[in-house]
Every structure is written in C-alpha cells, then in structure tokens.
Amino acid sequence: MAALVKCLIVLCAAVAASGYGLGEMDVIFHMFHRGSPSVSEPLLPTANSVMQSSFSPFRPTVITIHNSGDAATGNFNAYVVSAHLVAQDVNLIAVDWSAGSGMYSQGLANAVQCGERIASFINLLINIAAYGPENYRIVGIGLGAHIAGIAASFVSTGNIGHIVAIDPSLVGWTHHPHKLSADKALVTEVLHVTAGSLGYDYPLGKIDFYPNGGANQPNCATDVSCSQNMGYVFYAESLAAGGSQFVATACDSYEEAVGQTCSGDKGVVFGGLADKSGVSGIYTFQTNREPPFAQG
C-alpha cells in the first residue's frame, strides 16, 4: 500500500510538472450577497466589472474554493455559501475553476495558477477600492485548501485575515513548495477529516483540528469521500447562531490528536465567526453521528 501511495505521489508530481494551463475564462468568480443569496452575479477581474457590480467595500468578503471534480454549483458551496450569508452580511465570492480541475492530477497541475488568478483579483480590489486583505476569509476544501494559501501568498500587500482549510489534500503536497502553511494568513485554521488518505495528516496551520481523530468520521464508516464531505458540513453548522459549538480539547502532539488521547484545556472552538487572533495549537473534538453534529 505504501508503495502504491508513493507511486501515486510521483505520478501526480510528474503530471503537475508538465502542467495543463488555465485558459482566460477557466477561473470564474460568482458573487452572492444577502440581496441575491441563490443567484450569482458573475464578476470579471476588471475594474469596470467590479465597479458596476453589487460588491461592497463596507462588507467583509468570503471567498470559497472547491475541490477537484467539483464546481461552484456543488454541495460544498451549497452548504458554505448559504451558511455564511445567513450568519453574516458579506460579499460571498465562489470561485469556479472546474474547467481546470476535472481530474485530481489536472487540478494539482493547475493549483498554483488558480491561486495566482485569485490573488490578482484580490489585488485588483485592493487597488480600486482600498479594500485591504485583512477583510478576507478564504475557505477551501481539498486542493482548494492549498489554493487558499497560494492565493494569500501572492497578495501584493498585507496579509489575508483568515483562511479556513478543510481537509487539505495529501497526494502531491508532501514536498510541494506551495503547500499550505501557518504563515499564509493572520489566522490559518485547518480541519483534518480524512488525515492520511485523501487529506493531509500532519498539522499545517496555526490552528489544526482533528475531529474524531481526524481520519474517519463516525457516520461514514470507511467511506473517505463521505468523511471529507463532513468537513464542510461541520463548518457550515459552526456558522449557525445559537446552536451547539464544536468545542475542542487541546493536544500536546499530533499523535495525541489522532489517538484521541488529548487532555488539555477546552474552550477553543472550530469554525464560526469569532476572532481567533493569538490562538494556536493542535485540537480535537467529538461529534454526534447525526445533526446537530456539534456537542458543545
């Protein structure tokens, strides 16, 4: 099995090195807001398009980035877009890079270019609206989680306020120079739900959460795709006001987190809208098998 995984990593790295290239219209920005929560407004990466749109510099902005094999119309955004708009009045920009990410190997090859396109769009907003990067939260899943960090690293000035990386991909990223890391944003929050299979195993952020040990989610048995999907389900639930929270227990190490033997302080909460400046460490929490999943 280890040899197979090694071969897959080498294969994906070789495909990534060859590159596919994203066409001019292969990264599309769809904007939602409370006035239009279900019908998107396409935004072109031009000053004229932004100035004629409903984008408001007086609202915070959330950018979502889907995984390979998905699109802006997939379940990830169905959960995350609606949950964010209910929780907060934001500019919600869903990135659709499905034209360059139909297969995992293709998405891996195009990840850096996609991140650069998103950064260019953010830089445009900085220039025309004096809208600083601290106003952004970027939420990505799988390959989209690494792309969130790539986009943040190419922003021309300042630091992105918050990255929420849901199950960052493992294959092809162990030695990738643009792998997600803690310094990509003021707050880099990582949720590991398929650690060691689809998702990256070791900590990557300033705050790393390993729900139920981080490898398999209890209502999914051995179905890793189900477990990965639970990542955005947990995140969407964390945004709901007045409900139970995913209150985590601090761990002394990654090994404690995956072994579910953590015994540190409680109080740090996964997801939600609270400011997490100054928070760091490795954490775990338990979930219910059916909604509401949070036990806090």
Secondary structure, DSSP 8 states (H G I E B T S, - for coil): -HHHHHHHHHHHHHHHHH-----TTSSEEEEEETTEEEEEEEE-SSHHHHHTSS--TTS-EEEEE--TT--TTSHHHHHHHHHHHHHS--EEEEEE-GGG-SSHHHHHHHHHHHHHHHHHHHHHHHHHH---GGGEEEEEETHHHHHHHHHHHT-SSS-EEEEEEES-B-TTTTT-TT---GGGEEEEEEE-SSBTTTB--S--SSEEE-GGGSS--TTSTT-HHHHHHHHHHHHHHHTSTTS---EEEEESSHHHHHHT---S-EEEESSSSS--TT--EEEE----SSSS----
